[in-house]
Amino acid sequence: MSGEQTKTYGVETRFKPGNKTSFKPGHKPWNYGLKGFDAGGRSVETRFKKGGKPHTWKPIGHERITDEGYLQRKTTDTGQSKRDYVNVHWLLWIEHNGEIPPGMIIIFKDRNPQNIVIENLECISRSENMRRNTVHRLPKEVALAAQLVGAINRKLNRYQRENKS
């Protein structure tokens, strides 16, 4: 804002900047000392009631599919989805083989997360999973093509982000 615009700002908006619009020392607002917004309003009637559940609440046993395609089941009701839902293939593995050791993961042998049968599950270390999925185990031509596709996708994503309106 230029100096001239600043001078005329108060006149145009019927707002006079300065001390007249500031709270004075000792000023008490109309709701001073009131708890919440109970001053004659309907706040108490419209508040969430204790024990009420949101419309998105689901009971224990509810199943959902993640964006990655994994089937999850609700096993607890803490109100935190990340803790409440467990992958069904983990539950199946634990039922047949006991707890999953630290540093190990359960994978699908056929790479289909919808094929949840014990014969299709395998417990491997994270390092073994990395070795199996690395681009370096592919033939050089395929590995180079995969890296080029990744570079093109990164450029496209950057272009789309920058040109978003």
C-alpha positions as CSV (number, residue, x, y, z in Angstrom):
1,M,0.0,0.0,0.0
2,S,1.4,3.4,-1.0
3,G,1.5,6.4,1.4
4,E,-1.5,8.1,-0.3
5,Q,-3.5,4.8,-0.1
6,T,-2.7,4.6,3.5
7,K,-4.0,8.1,4.2
8,T,-7.3,7.5,2.4
9,Y,-7.9,4.0,3.8
10,G,-9.8,5.0,6.9
11,V,-12.0,7.4,4.9
12,E,-13.0,4.8,2.3
13,T,-13.8,2.1,4.8
14,R,-15.3,4.3,7.5
15,F,-12.5,3.0,9.7
16,K,-10.3,5.4,11.5
17,P,-7.0,3.8,12.3
18,G,-5.4,4.7,15.5
19,N,-6.1,4.8,19.2
20,K,-9.9,5.2,18.9
21,T,-10.3,1.6,17.7
22,S,-7.9,0.0,20.3
23,F,-9.1,-1.5,23.5
24,K,-8.5,0.9,26.4
25,P,-6.7,-0.3,29.6
26,G,-9.3,-1.8,32.0
27,H,-11.8,-2.6,29.2
28,K,-14.0,-5.6,30.0
29,P,-15.6,-7.4,27.1
30,W,-19.3,-8.4,27.4
31,N,-18.4,-12.1,28.0
32,Y,-15.7,-11.4,30.6
33,G,-15.7,-14.1,33.3
34,L,-18.2,-16.4,31.5
35,K,-17.2,-19.9,30.9
36,G,-17.3,-21.0,27.3
37,F,-20.0,-19.2,25.3
38,D,-22.8,-19.8,27.7
39,A,-23.9,-16.2,27.9
40,G,-27.5,-16.6,26.9
41,G,-26.7,-18.8,23.9
42,R,-27.6,-22.3,23.0
43,S,-24.1,-23.7,23.5
44,V,-25.0,-26.2,26.1
45,E,-27.8,-27.8,24.1
46,T,-25.7,-28.1,21.0
47,R,-22.5,-29.6,22.5
48,F,-21.4,-33.1,21.9
49,K,-22.8,-35.4,24.6
50,K,-20.5,-37.6,26.7
51,G,-20.3,-41.1,25.2
52,G,-21.6,-40.0,21.9
53,K,-20.0,-41.5,18.8
54,P,-19.3,-39.7,15.5
55,H,-21.2,-40.8,12.4
56,T,-18.0,-42.4,11.0
57,W,-17.6,-44.7,14.0
58,K,-17.4,-48.4,13.2
59,P,-17.7,-51.4,15.6
60,I,-14.9,-53.8,16.4
61,G,-14.7,-56.4,13.6
62,H,-15.3,-53.8,10.8
63,E,-13.1,-54.4,7.8
64,R,-11.8,-51.8,5.3
65,I,-9.4,-51.8,2.4
66,T,-6.4,-49.4,2.4
67,D,-5.3,-47.3,-0.6
68,E,-2.5,-49.9,-1.1
69,G,-5.1,-52.7,-1.3
70,Y,-4.5,-54.3,2.1
71,L,-7.6,-55.7,4.0
72,Q,-7.6,-54.4,7.6
73,R,-9.8,-55.3,10.6
74,K,-10.7,-53.2,13.6
75,T,-9.5,-55.0,16.7
76,T,-9.7,-52.2,19.4
77,D,-11.7,-49.0,19.9
78,T,-9.3,-46.4,21.1
79,G,-10.5,-43.8,18.6
80,Q,-7.2,-43.8,16.7
81,S,-7.5,-45.5,13.4
82,K,-3.8,-46.3,13.1
83,R,-4.0,-48.3,16.3
84,D,-7.4,-49.7,16.0
85,Y,-7.0,-51.4,12.5
86,V,-4.7,-54.3,11.9
87,N,-3.8,-56.0,8.6
88,V,-5.8,-59.2,8.2
89,H,-2.8,-61.1,6.8
90,W,-0.9,-60.3,10.0
91,L,-3.8,-61.7,12.1
92,L,-3.8,-64.8,10.0
93,W,0.0,-65.2,10.3
94,I,-0.2,-64.7,14.1
95,E,-3.0,-67.3,14.4
96,H,-1.0,-70.0,12.6
97,N,2.7,-69.1,13.5
98,G,2.7,-66.9,16.6
99,E,4.0,-63.3,16.9
100,I,5.9,-61.7,14.0
101,P,9.5,-61.3,15.1
102,P,11.0,-57.8,15.3
103,G,12.6,-56.7,12.0
104,M,10.5,-59.2,10.0
105,I,7.5,-58.5,7.7
106,I,4.8,-60.6,6.2
107,I,4.6,-60.6,2.4
108,F,2.3,-62.2,-0.2
109,K,4.2,-64.7,-2.3
110,D,2.0,-63.9,-5.4
111,R,2.1,-60.2,-4.6
112,N,-1.7,-60.0,-4.5
113,P,-2.8,-58.5,-1.2
114,Q,-6.4,-59.7,-1.8
115,N,-5.3,-63.4,-1.8
116,I,-5.2,-63.9,2.0
117,V,-4.5,-67.5,2.7
118,I,-1.7,-68.9,4.9
119,E,-0.1,-70.7,2.0
120,N,0.4,-67.3,0.2
121,L,2.1,-65.6,3.2
122,E,5.8,-65.6,3.9
123,C,7.8,-64.0,6.8
124,I,11.0,-62.4,5.6
125,S,13.4,-59.7,6.9
126,R,13.2,-56.2,5.7
127,S,16.7,-56.5,4.1
128,E,15.6,-59.6,2.2
129,N,12.5,-57.7,1.0
130,M,14.8,-54.9,-0.2
131,R,17.0,-57.3,-2.1
132,R,14.0,-58.9,-3.8
133,N,12.5,-55.6,-4.8
134,T,15.6,-53.7,-5.9
135,V,16.0,-52.4,-9.4
136,H,19.6,-53.7,-9.5
137,R,18.5,-57.3,-9.8
138,L,16.9,-56.6,-13.1
139,P,18.7,-56.8,-16.5
140,K,20.6,-53.5,-17.2
141,E,18.3,-52.4,-20.0
142,V,15.1,-52.9,-17.8
143,A,16.8,-51.2,-14.8
144,L,17.7,-48.2,-17.0
145,A,14.2,-48.0,-18.4
146,A,12.7,-48.1,-14.9
147,Q,15.0,-45.3,-13.8
148,L,14.0,-43.2,-16.8
149,V,10.3,-43.8,-16.2
150,G,10.9,-42.6,-12.6
151,A,12.7,-39.5,-13.8
152,I,9.9,-38.7,-16.3
153,N,7.2,-39.1,-13.6
154,R,9.1,-36.8,-11.2
155,K,9.3,-34.1,-13.9
156,L,5.6,-34.5,-14.7
157,N,4.7,-34.3,-11.0
158,R,6.8,-31.2,-10.5
159,Y,5.3,-29.6,-13.6
160,Q,1.8,-30.3,-12.4
161,R,2.5,-28.9,-8.9
162,E,4.0,-25.7,-10.4
163,N,1.2,-25.1,-12.9
164,K,-1.7,-25.8,-10.5
165,S,-4.1,-22.9,-10.3
